Amino acid sequence: MAVVLKPKRGTSTPDTGDLVSGEIAIDTSAKKLYIHDGSNVVEIGGGGAGGSTTEVTQAGHGFSIKDCVRHNSATPGWEKARANSAATLALGVVTAVDGNTFTVAQSGRYTLSSHGLTELGEWYYLSADTAGALTTTEPAFSQPLVYVEDANNVFVFPYR
């Protein structure tokens, strides 16, 4: 007997109140597919021309563009990363925020207009002192994360 999948449909990104764990949904206006992973609603098959990204919906995350983030399976949820331990290094950099939804860039070239990273042609590392921050000073738990191409473009490559 054939199995019929019936995803929920809507015209916006679903959140954790819209889906139960394991349930899928389609945002028909953005043409994106999502699944509730037990703690968050995540985009399935994300990515795109700029590189590898993951879209996550997490209520009250408090992230801003350029925040370096990691997933904490103990919480569970996403939080700002910090280079003070191998266990707290970043999975990527936030490149977009829309309410409870944020996009994490894991690799590739991204346009971040007026990003404010002033050392052009240099690597920025995950900070050991400030959670989520980038620094040009290499910490003991070194994680080069962002290479600055110019005033509007960066490359994200989370080494480690």
C-alpha positions as CSV (number, residue, x, y, z in Angstrom):
1,M,0.0,0.0,0.0
2,A,1.3,3.4,-0.9
3,V,2.0,6.0,1.7
4,V,0.7,9.5,1.1
5,L,2.5,12.5,2.7
6,K,0.4,15.5,3.4
7,P,2.7,18.4,4.4
8,K,1.1,21.5,5.9
9,R,1.0,24.5,3.6
10,G,1.3,28.2,4.2
11,T,2.7,31.4,2.8
12,S,5.3,32.0,5.5
13,T,8.0,30.2,7.5
14,P,6.4,27.9,10.0
15,D,7.5,28.0,13.7
16,T,7.5,25.5,16.5
17,G,3.8,26.3,17.3
18,D,2.8,25.3,13.8
19,L,4.4,21.8,13.6
20,V,4.9,18.9,15.9
21,S,8.2,16.9,16.0
22,G,8.8,15.1,12.7
23,E,6.1,17.0,10.8
24,I,6.9,18.8,7.5
25,A,5.5,22.0,6.0
26,I,5.8,23.9,2.7
27,D,6.1,27.7,2.5
28,T,4.4,28.1,-0.9
29,S,5.4,31.8,-1.4
30,A,9.1,31.1,-0.8
31,K,9.0,27.6,-2.2
32,K,10.8,26.1,0.8
33,L,10.4,22.9,2.7
34,Y,10.7,22.7,6.5
35,I,10.7,20.0,9.2
36,H,10.3,20.2,13.0
37,D,13.4,18.4,14.4
38,G,12.2,18.1,17.9
39,S,13.4,21.5,19.1
40,N,13.4,23.8,16.1
41,V,11.9,24.2,12.7
42,V,14.6,23.9,10.1
43,E,14.7,24.3,6.3
44,I,15.2,21.1,4.3
45,G,17.6,21.3,1.4
46,G,18.6,24.9,2.0
47,G,21.6,26.4,0.4
48,G,21.7,28.4,-2.8
49,A,24.0,30.4,-5.0
50,G,25.9,32.0,-2.2
51,G,27.0,28.8,-0.4
52,S,25.9,26.4,2.2
53,T,23.3,27.8,4.6
54,T,20.7,26.5,7.2
55,E,17.6,28.4,8.0
56,V,16.4,27.9,11.6
57,T,13.3,29.0,13.5
58,Q,14.0,29.4,17.3
59,A,11.8,31.7,19.4
60,G,13.7,34.4,21.3
61,H,17.1,33.6,19.8
62,G,18.4,37.2,20.0
63,F,20.9,36.8,17.2
64,S,22.2,39.6,14.9
65,I,23.9,39.5,11.6
66,K,27.6,38.4,12.0
67,D,26.9,36.5,15.2
68,C,28.9,33.3,15.3
69,V,26.7,30.4,16.5
70,R,26.7,26.8,17.5
71,H,24.1,24.2,18.2
72,N,23.9,23.0,21.8
73,S,22.4,19.6,22.0
74,A,22.1,19.8,25.8
75,T,19.8,22.8,25.7
76,P,18.7,22.0,22.9
77,G,19.0,25.0,20.6
78,W,21.3,27.5,19.0
79,E,23.5,29.8,21.0
80,K,26.4,32.2,20.4
81,A,29.7,30.3,20.0
82,R,32.9,31.1,21.9
83,A,36.6,30.1,21.3
84,N,37.3,29.2,24.9
85,S,36.9,25.4,24.4
86,A,36.9,23.0,21.5
87,A,33.3,22.1,22.5
88,T,32.0,25.7,22.1
89,L,33.3,26.5,18.6
90,A,31.1,27.8,15.8
91,L,29.2,26.0,13.1
92,G,28.6,29.1,11.2
93,V,27.8,32.8,11.0
94,V,24.3,34.4,11.0
95,T,23.7,36.2,7.7
96,A,20.0,37.0,8.0
97,V,17.5,37.5,10.8
98,D,13.7,37.7,10.4
99,G,11.8,37.6,13.7
100,N,12.3,34.1,15.1
101,T,14.0,32.8,12.0
102,F,17.7,33.2,11.2
103,T,20.1,31.9,8.5
104,V,23.4,30.3,9.4
105,A,26.1,30.4,6.7
106,Q,28.4,27.4,6.9
107,S,30.5,28.0,3.8
108,G,30.7,30.2,0.8
109,R,30.7,33.8,-0.3
110,Y,28.1,36.2,1.1
111,T,27.1,39.8,0.6
112,L,26.7,41.5,3.9
113,S,26.3,45.2,3.0
114,S,28.3,47.5,5.2
115,H,29.4,44.6,7.4
116,G,31.8,46.8,9.4
117,L,34.7,44.4,9.4
118,T,37.5,46.8,8.6
119,E,40.5,44.5,7.9
120,L,40.1,43.9,4.2
121,G,41.9,40.8,2.9
122,E,42.2,39.4,6.4
123,W,40.8,36.4,8.4
124,Y,38.6,37.0,11.4
125,Y,38.6,34.4,14.2
126,L,35.9,33.4,16.7
127,S,36.5,35.4,19.9
128,A,37.5,33.6,23.1
129,D,36.4,36.7,25.1
130,T,33.0,37.7,23.7
131,A,30.4,35.0,22.8
132,G,29.3,35.3,19.1
133,A,31.9,37.9,18.2
134,L,34.6,38.0,15.6
135,T,38.2,39.2,16.2
136,T,41.4,39.6,14.3
137,T,43.4,38.3,17.3
138,E,43.9,34.6,17.0
139,P,42.8,32.8,20.3
140,A,44.3,29.6,21.8
141,F,41.3,27.6,20.4
142,S,41.9,29.0,17.0
143,Q,38.9,29.0,14.6
144,P,39.4,31.2,11.5
145,L,35.8,31.8,10.4
146,V,35.4,34.8,8.1
147,Y,37.7,36.2,5.3
148,V,36.9,39.8,4.4
149,E,36.9,40.3,0.6
150,D,35.7,43.9,0.6
151,A,33.3,46.3,2.4
152,N,30.3,44.3,1.4
153,N,31.4,40.7,0.8
154,V,32.8,38.0,3.1
155,F,33.7,34.3,2.8
156,V,32.6,32.0,5.6
157,F,34.7,28.8,6.2
158,P,34.4,27.4,9.8
159,Y,37.7,25.6,10.1
160,R,38.1,23.0,12.9
